[in-house]
Amino acid sequence: MSPSYASSTSFPSLLRELVAIPGLSGMEDAIASHMAQRWQPFADAVWIDAIGNVIARFGEPSPNAIAVLAHIDTVGMLVRRHNPDGTLGVVAVGGINLKSLPGTPVRVGNAPGVIGVRSQHQARGGDEAASADDLYIHTADARQVEIATPVTYAAEPVAMGDLFASPYLDNRAGCAALLAAAEHIQNPAQTVYLIGTVQEETNSAGAYPVLNALRPACAVFVDGTVSYDTPESRGKGSVVLGGGPVLTAFLYISGANGWHADPQLRAHLKAVATQQHIPYQQDATHGLMSDSKVATWLGLPSAIIGIPMRGKHSQMEMLDLRDLTQTVELLTHALHHPLPTLKRGSI
């Protein structure tokens, strides 16, 4: 099987299409419907479950199935109060990058707005927002804005050769990878489920009900991950933009919130990449979490294919389009290779 892949130059238009669709965590209906429509011509079945996960099946239902998941929700804010000066106060939804936000264009529902910033002529030490409570938003007719209205980033994407910067590449890039892979799934080695999951950015548990219902043999998650190739991050890891997709071994964020890749499944992805001459990187990371953790709760072997990004969770994330193309190549080849035996131990 030798699938033909779109070059990286085809991805900017798809990414622009996807990042324009709202999908604040817990409010993913629009992007779920869009994914379903895009998958319809290629899949044997497409549906959306009760909490908004969107699923496409390729092949007949079977316990020998591989699930490939990418979360469709994004970070952002909700309006929580009307300030006396006519601005809006907000609460964060997910891990927003407070340092980057002052002066950012946003959408307040469907209306334009701007996150406030102190004039430089009045600047003083400690101006950086310490929490979302310190942010305020300007918009027309602010007093008419309903409490709990979603606030999302509205900056325009920027293409710079192979580099592409935009709001919400985490995880619209993963969505783009699943949409592109769907076009190349022909007679896969096992039943394939492509799944867009909800609520990853707030509780990392939206994938649980869909994986519990389907019970595939294993799960592969496609998500944005960090790079270490900017002045403040250099030397803290080896992942760089343009180095290929990342096969992550370990994630940990706080308390008991951690995840480990299944070693046999990760080795399988490494072997496929090597055989197909697809470059890849590896990482073990503190400070990140993924809905891959729910696979552990269900006893499912799991792995992550990470798309390296700069500025994750800021209003302008950045990726290298070559990494996205190679992610689709790795994913598609893996779906056309039989899964290894994933049983651990000899008993």
Steps between C-alpha positions, in 0.01 A plus 500: 500500500660831394270788583556833329523788745419865454805725530527735795388788276142361507464527876479880552154521343375203705641647820345841425167325447522311829628775730213725389246257648430559872545210738554626853525205736149379580358684194633289213182446294604711199841336453355151564242554225770628264722197563204267444418662165864481389523129589167400345628431145778267619372310806266202530318671788514841669319610816516740795446364851302648788776730627622613158782261409499445123587154364573361152529124449697341217422130456251285688475512880763273651681455834825506298474872440730797536360834618676822398391803700555876485324742732275755330461743791706811568592723792342842544284691746142554614351834601445499876419863589420850372756748631388852608718659227314319222753222449448127556666272753567137407581157636758281326391181323808280489861612533508840329839673462448809716835659410412518131142625519488881559404678177376180334203518260218267605146400416245555775240258376486619138594861574853647470688596813849572634666392824601816687860606552649788698650776284879474494517862623329382819680167531647389828653189650262213561268590211490139382168330573534266796172324424205519265335726761746773396391491134233733365339517157374790292204436269200692371189497723686308771208529744282307255743207492358200683699346784675177385535624139810331349808711424741361240816627328450680169851574369555424129726205405845580358687282246882532493633240258482167680406673824134568576374701798138522608265478794394149594754286317466300822318302390365603161825361361405159641154538346664581164715187530192280556313662210798452267557141615136411429557563129775233493336219698443220250474139616666565836667214686231517769182694571581869550312754708592865453368700795480870581476529878348768721601664830868409486606851599293505819476147637688277251217249536276554196663203326394263779138429398578445133795268566296317763222445245727390214764303694764497223819298529703819549484878472734750333457867591610781267560826685716809514816473706776740605826577322826616656637726226428854620730713720309429822466124440826405326694231681200368693422225248583380152171553308519764226265626230576325171643190669194282439214371717574422864450154650440592863589252775374679812286796610463641850341818627416495873393275781416156363427635151734302275505271196738243355510381139463130437856394412395247235263737324758779505764259368258406220464865398878545510546192280244624246667842490843345450377265228330786312793742551282743695704711745376499858597643838453374854417673827402448865330810636404673822232768479273335242196275524281337237175308480723199431487448878148354473636211292687389812176509703346265242798266475571596138856520366557854375755724330527866405617647171586859587514791257772735630391860562639825631288723723244235594180641652589852396283686250758428225635145510754398237580176317705381204279373219752225420440349845126493429553329164728239660245442777241409235752274325586317821137469601386367165780248464439380857132441423599276209741289708361218718517579870758309703394279788447749781457256788744569784668207672466126442212412734 
